[in-house]
């Protein structure tokens, strides 16, 4: 029984510590996941608390995991683990059944599990946490009370500072498919023989005022008295989806300029043999404008050296026109999906340098490069 208790403690400790750490690597990603949950539950008014909750969840998981691994306050740590599992196990069951979000985000972008995989994982952890709590009074502590409190205090301080750094700079580990060094076209390929989406199509026909539902196998194609009314396709099982999908960038045209709007330039961008600099601001209304203004010399440098520049956003036209009127440099605007832009870079605004479809460098707006720093990369 002692072996089971020790195994339960180690498994729970490792998983909680790892889960808290990878969330701390990308607190903005965790906040985005909270917003997804709130929207799915009809609680969008809570979205303003998403970032605070992301910080607290990461810290709580990390501290519980650390306490379990180091045998600090075993009874309290066991209660903490059990409380987490009592909360999240029914939640992940609901997510698995209703499927309101693609994945739970329990390990950030480091490890992506399906919703059902997440639920069964939580069932196992729930059982282990019950075993651990039952035997927690028999656990020998390794540290005296003052030392234990100090260790947990330092752990909490570390994880909060770590999150703050990753929020105000780019995450120190980029688990997403747009990381530096990635050749983006490779992440967009569907391998030969990959599993396809499983769907069923329902056909709705009407006859003498009565409407009936049919499938492609039994619809009344020989009976012309049936009149088609509607067709609906339902996804039964999701097939393979490449890490990068729905990656489209469209031209945006201002009035009286004559440029054509709505052209997808993604192939042109990924095939460009020269450097391309992407200035990305998914939400212009909330973007930090001073860092954008500070890019004037860099944008002029790119123009002189024939590097194509893109200002890519998911904002509405009025916000684009407002920013455009204030810019101290010339740049073409493009439109893309907001979720895609947030996945590309955790900064609003942020910079990405590409060459022939490969990610060369990325910068948070707090770390925009000087001309000398930029030259070191492109030369």
C-alpha positions as semicolon CSV with decimal commas, in nm:
position;residue;x (nm);y (nm);z (nm)
1;X;0,000;0,000;0,000
2;X;0,294;0,233;0,070
3;X;0,418;0,176;-0,284
4;X;0,076;0,276;-0,422
5;X;0,074;0,587;-0,204
6;X;0,423;0,686;-0,320
7;X;0,336;0,617;-0,684
8;X;0,017;0,823;-0,653
9;X;0,207;1,110;-0,495
10;X;0,477;1,111;-0,763
11;X;0,235;1,084;-1,056
12;X;0,011;1,360;-0,923
13;X;0,309;1,574;-0,829
14;X;0,472;1,547;-1,170
15;X;0,149;1,612;-1,360
16;X;0,043;1,909;-1,148
17;X;0,389;2,066;-1,158
18;X;0,420;2,012;-1,533
19;X;0,068;2,142;-1,600
20;X;0,128;2,455;-1,394
21;X;0,467;2,517;-1,556
22;X;0,356;2,487;-1,919
23;X;0,060;2,715;-1,849
24;X;0,306;2,964;-1,699
25;X;0,512;2,950;-2,018
26;X;0,217;3,096;-2,207
27;X;-0,023;3,280;-1,973
28;X;-0,186;3,461;-2,264
29;X;-0,270;3,125;-2,422
30;X;-0,428;3,011;-2,096
31;X;-0,630;3,334;-2,083
32;X;-0,754;3,273;-2,438
33;X;-0,866;2,924;-2,332
34;X;-1,056;3,072;-2,036
35;X;-1,235;3,306;-2,278
36;X;-1,328;3,006;-2,495
37;X;-1,479;2,836;-2,191
38;X;-1,669;3,145;-2,081
39;X;-1,813;3,194;-2,430
40;X;-1,917;2,827;-2,449
41;X;-2,094;2,858;-2,114
42;X;-2,265;3,184;-2,198
43;X;-2,053;3,369;-1,942
44;X;-1,869;3,604;-2,177
45;X;-1,901;3,886;-1,922
46;X;-1,633;3,704;-1,717
47;X;-1,377;3,728;-1,998
48;X;-1,217;4,035;-1,841
49;X;-1,100;3,811;-1,555
50;X;-0,940;3,554;-1,789
51;X;-0,579;3,667;-1,750
52;X;-0,601;3,688;-1,370
53;X;-0,755;3,341;-1,356
54;X;-0,483;3,208;-1,589
55;X;-0,213;3,336;-1,351
56;X;-0,386;3,194;-1,044
57;X;-0,461;2,853;-1,199
58;X;-0,103;2,806;-1,314
59;X;0,034;2,908;-0,974
60;X;-0,209;2,685;-0,783
61;X;-0,129;2,378;-0,994
62;X;0,244;2,439;-0,970
63;X;0,236;2,483;-0,590
64;X;0,019;2,173;-0,536
65;X;0,252;1,971;-0,757
66;X;0,562;2,103;-0,583
67;X;0,415;2,023;-0,241
68;X;0,332;1,669;-0,350
69;X;0,676;1,604;-0,498
70;X;0,859;1,734;-0,191
71;X;0,620;1,589;0,068
72;X;0,537;1,936;0,197
73;X;0,215;1,960;0,400
74;X;0,096;1,621;0,262
75;X;-0,258;1,645;0,398
76;X;-0,315;1,993;0,255
77;X;-0,147;1,905;-0,076
78;X;-0,362;1,592;-0,109
79;X;-0,676;1,797;-0,040
80;X;-0,565;2,047;-0,303
81;X;-0,516;1,775;-0,563
82;X;-0,853;1,619;-0,483
83;X;-1,026;1,959;-0,499
84;X;-0,882;2,014;-0,846
85;X;-1,001;1,674;-0,966
86;X;-1,350;1,712;-0,815
87;X;-1,382;2,042;-1,001
88;X;-1,231;1,946;-1,335
89;X;-1,349;1,586;-1,381
90;X;-1,720;1,673;-1,430
91;X;-1,619;1,980;-1,630
92;X;-1,414;1,771;-1,872
93;X;-1,699;1,519;-1,898
94;X;-1,926;1,802;-2,011
95;X;-1,660;1,920;-2,257
96;X;-1,621;1,567;-2,396
97;X;-1,997;1,527;-2,447
98;X;-2,086;1,875;-2,572
99;X;-1,750;1,947;-2,741
100;X;-1,768;2,329;-2,710
101;X;-1,388;2,367;-2,741
102;X;-1,128;2,174;-2,939
103;X;-0,917;2,073;-2,639
104;X;-0,921;2,146;-2,267
105;X;-0,585;2,323;-2,260
106;X;-0,481;2,136;-1,946
107;X;-0,121;2,116;-2,071
108;X;-0,129;2,436;-2,272
109;X;0,002;2,383;-2,626
110;X;0,277;2,149;-2,503
111;X;0,059;1,836;-2,512
112;X;-0,280;1,845;-2,682
113;X;-0,527;1,577;-2,576
114;X;-0,871;1,507;-2,717
115;X;-1,160;1,592;-2,489
116;X;-1,231;1,225;-2,413
117;X;-0,862;1,155;-2,348
118;X;-0,864;1,444;-2,103
119;X;-1,170;1,308;-1,922
120;X;-1,025;0,957;-1,878
121;X;-0,694;1,109;-1,768
122;X;-0,884;1,300;-1,500
123;X;-1,067;0,985;-1,386
124;X;-0,730;0,820;-1,322
125;X;-0,598;1,127;-1,140
126;X;-0,917;1,146;-0,933
127;X;-0,867;0,787;-0,815
128;X;-0,501;0,853;-0,734
129;X;-0,588;1,169;-0,540
130;X;-0,844;0,978;-0,330
131;X;-0,586;0,708;-0,253
132;X;-0,333;0,974;-0,157
133;X;-0,574;1,164;0,068
134;X;-0,676;0,847;0,253
135;X;-0,311;0,768;0,328
136;X;-0,190;1,128;0,374
137;X;-0,186;1,107;0,756
138;X;0,068;0,827;0,729
139;X;0,309;1,033;0,518
140;X;0,636;1,136;0,677
141;X;0,719;1,502;0,616
142;X;1,066;1,590;0,489
143;X;1,087;1,952;0,599
144;X;1,011;2,146;0,914
145;X;0,714;2,385;0,901
146;X;0,916;2,703;0,851
147;X;1,133;2,548;0,581
148;X;0,826;2,403;0,405
149;X;0,652;2,741;0,405
150;X;0,966;2,906;0,268
151;X;0,996;2,655;-0,016
152;X;0,632;2,700;-0,119
153;X;0,667;3,077;-0,090
154;X;0,970;3,076;-0,319
155;X;0,788;2,844;-0,559
156;X;0,491;3,080;-0,573
157;X;0,718;3,381;-0,625
158;X;0,906;3,202;-0,903
159;X;0,595;3,095;-1,095
160;X;0,435;3,441;-1,075
161;X;0,751;3,620;-1,193
162;X;0,795;3,357;-1,464
163;X;0,442;3,418;-1,590
164;X;0,489;3,794;-1,580
165;X;0,805;3,764;-1,789
166;X;0,638;3,542;-2,048
167;X;0,344;3,781;-2,069
168;X;0,563;4,088;-2,127
169;X;0,797;3,912;-2,369
170;X;0,743;3,616;-2,597
171;X;0,707;3,277;-2,421
172;X;1,053;3,132;-2,354
173;X;0,933;2,805;-2,509
174;X;0,710;2,828;-2,816
175;X;0,497;2,514;-2,838
176;X;0,288;2,647;-3,126
177;X;0,343;2,561;-3,495
178;X;0,481;2,909;-3,579
179;X;0,797;2,880;-3,368
180;X;1,132;3,019;-3,484
181;X;1,302;2,782;-3,727
182;X;0,978;2,627;-3,852
183;X;0,921;2,585;-4,225
184;X;0,552;2,675;-4,231
185;X;0,445;2,486;-4,549
186;X;0,547;2,159;-4,382
187;X;0,297;2,229;-4,104
188;X;0,016;2,279;-4,356
189;X;0,043;1,942;-4,530
190;X;-0,213;1,665;-4,487
191;X;-0,015;1,337;-4,515
192;X;-0,120;1,083;-4,774
193;X;-0,360;0,832;-4,622
194;X;-0,443;1,056;-4,327
195;X;-0,780;1,003;-4,166
196;X;-1,054;1,212;-4,325
197;X;-1,351;1,377;-4,155
198;X;-1,641;1,137;-4,102
199;X;-1,968;1,314;-4,186
200;X;-2,329;1,229;-4,250
201;X;-2,550;1,435;-4,479
202;X;-2,920;1,480;-4,408
203;X;-3,160;1,574;-4,686
204;X;-3,494;1,733;-4,607
205;X;-3,780;1,682;-4,853
206;X;-4,143;1,790;-4,838
207;X;-4,452;1,619;-4,979
208;X;-4,814;1,731;-4,930
209;X;-4,703;1,972;-4,657
210;X;-4,514;1,703;-4,463
211;X;-4,137;1,734;-4,429
212;X;-3,916;1,429;-4,376
213;X;-3,549;1,368;-4,310
214;X;-3,350;1,136;-4,538
215;X;-2,988;1,037;-4,588
216;X;-2,799;0,998;-4,915
217;X;-2,884;0,626;-4,903
218;X;-3,261;0,648;-4,876
219;X;-3,373;0,982;-5,016
220;X;-3,668;0,951;-5,263
221;X;-3,483;1,026;-5,584
222;X;-3,731;0,830;-5,795
223;X;-4,040;1,001;-5,653
224;X;-4,065;1,346;-5,811
225;X;-4,354;1,444;-5,584
226;X;-4,102;1,502;-5,305
227;X;-3,962;1,858;-5,309
228;X;-3,615;1,926;-5,171
229;X;-3,608;2,185;-4,890
230;X;-3,273;2,172;-4,715
231;X;-2,943;1,984;-4,672
232;X;-2,739;1,960;-4,353
233;X;-2,401;1,796;-4,303
234;X;-2,308;1,679;-3,952
235;X;-1,952;1,597;-3,843
236;X;-1,942;1,253;-3,680
237;X;-1,568;1,225;-3,621
238;X;-1,291;1,472;-3,689
239;X;-1,019;1,358;-3,925
240;X;-0,655;1,464;-3,936
241;X;-0,601;1,837;-3,915
242;X;-0,255;1,979;-3,989
243;X;-0,097;2,197;-3,718
244;X;-0,144;2,502;-3,941
245;X;-0,483;2,523;-4,111
246;X;-0,705;2,805;-4,234
247;X;-0,391;3,016;-4,273
248;X;-0,507;3,285;-4,513
249;X;-0,401;3,648;-4,550
250;X;-0,613;3,882;-4,759
251;X;-0,536;4,220;-4,910
252;X;-0,713;4,524;-4,770
253;X;-0,783;4,821;-4,998
254;X;-0,839;5,181;-4,894
255;X;-1,082;5,390;-5,096
256;X;-0,944;5,580;-5,395
257;X;-0,618;5,387;-5,392
258;X;-0,711;5,132;-5,653
259;X;-0,566;4,822;-5,491
260;X;-0,775;4,510;-5,518
261;X;-0,920;4,386;-5,190
262;X;-0,981;4,029;-5,079
263;X;-0,691;3,861;-5,261
264;X;-0,531;3,573;-5,070
265;X;-0,155;3,636;-5,067
266;X;-0,047;3,345;-4,847
267;X;0,118;3,152;-5,133
268;X;0,305;3,464;-5,242
269;X;0,423;3,528;-4,886
270;X;0,546;3,174;-4,823
271;X;0,723;3,155;-5,160
272;X;0,903;3,490;-5,130
273;X;1,277;3,423;-5,156
274;X;1,355;3,755;-4,989
275;X;1,284;3,852;-4,629
276;X;0,928;3,946;-4,536
277;X;0,847;4,137;-4,217
278;X;0,501;4,086;-4,068
279;X;0,368;4,347;-3,826
280;X;0,082;4,166;-3,653
281;X;-0,185;4,329;-3,437
282;X;-0,491;4,111;-3,405
283;X;-0,684;4,383;-3,217
284;X;-0,588;4,735;-3,321
285;X;-0,820;4,900;-3,070
286;X;-0,622;4,748;-2,781
287;X;-0,280;4,737;-2,947
288;X;0,011;4,929;-2,798
289;X;0,056;5,214;-3,048
290;X;0,386;5,366;-2,929
291;X;0,583;5,049;-3,020
292;X;0,422;5,061;-3,366
293;X;0,536;5,422;-3,412
294;X;0,885;5,322;-3,302
295;X;0,915;5,097;-3,608
296;X;0,948;5,390;-3,851
297;X;1,323;5,349;-3,909
298;X;1,293;4,972;-3,938
299;X;1,013;4,999;-4,194
300;X;1,214;5,250;-4,395
301;X;1,513;5,014;-4,378
302;X;1,300;4,730;-4,515
303;X;1,173;4,953;-4,796
304;X;1,527;5,049;-4,897
305;X;1,637;4,683;-4,899
306;X;1,325;4,564;-5,085
307;X;1,195;4,355;-4,796
308;X;0,818;4,321;-4,824
309;X;0,629;4,446;-4,518
310;X;0,279;4,342;-4,411
311;X;0,054;4,496;-4,146
312;X;-0,183;4,209;-4,064
313;X;-0,488;4,248;-3,842
314;X;-0,829;4,102;-3,766
315;X;-0,977;4,441;-3,677
316;X;-1,278;4,616;-3,827
317;X;-1,241;4,877;-4,100
318;X;-1,291;5,178;-3,870
319;X;-1,003;5,067;-3,645
320;X;-0,779;5,011;-3,947
321;X;-0,856;5,357;-4,084
322;X;-0,790;5,512;-3,745
323;X;-0,447;5,350;-3,708
324;X;-0,359;5,415;-4,072
325;X;-0,420;5,788;-4,029
326;X;-0,170;5,799;-3,739
327;X;0,111;5,591;-3,887
328;X;0,439;5,775;-3,952
329;X;0,536;5,524;-4,224
330;X;0,379;5,360;-4,530
331;X;0,276;4,995;-4,513
332;X;0,016;4,774;-4,679
333;X;-0,262;4,638;-4,461
334;X;-0,389;4,279;-4,472
335;X;-0,666;4,085;-4,301
336;X;-0,648;3,746;-4,130
337;X;-0,838;3,543;-3,873
338;X;-0,791;3,670;-3,518
339;X;-0,735;3,326;-3,369
340;X;-0,466;3,255;-3,628
341;X;-0,288;3,581;-3,548
342;X;-0,298;3,515;-3,172
343;X;-0,154;3,170;-3,239
344;X;0,123;3,312;-3,455
345;X;0,250;3,553;-3,191
346;X;0,155;3,631;-2,831
347;X;0,200;4,005;-2,868
348;X;-0,031;4,285;-2,981
349;X;0,151;4,414;-3,179
350;X;0,431;4,174;-3,264
351;X;0,682;4,117;-3,543
352;X;0,760;3,801;-3,739
353;X;1,042;3,777;-3,992
354;X;0,998;3,518;-4,268
355;X;1,209;3,399;-4,558
356;X;1,089;3,140;-4,810
357;X;0,823;3,022;-4,568
358;X;1,062;2,978;-4,274
359;X;1,022;3,167;-3,947
360;X;1,353;3,349;-3,896
361;X;1,272;3,559;-3,588
362;X;0,987;3,687;-3,370
363;X;0,964;3,989;-3,141
364;X;0,728;4,104;-2,867
365;X;0,653;4,477;-2,880
366;X;0,865;4,525;-2,567
367;X;1,161;4,380;-2,757
368;X;1,130;4,529;-3,107
369;X;1,477;4,523;-3,269
370;X;1,696;4,818;-3,349
371;X;1,834;4,855;-3,701
372;X;2,166;4,705;-3,588
373;X;1,995;4,405;-3,426
374;X;1,784;4,352;-3,737
375;X;2,089;4,375;-3,965
376;X;2,265;4,107;-3,761
377;X;1,983;3,868;-3,850
378;X;1,928;3,949;-4,218
379;X;2,298;3,969;-4,302
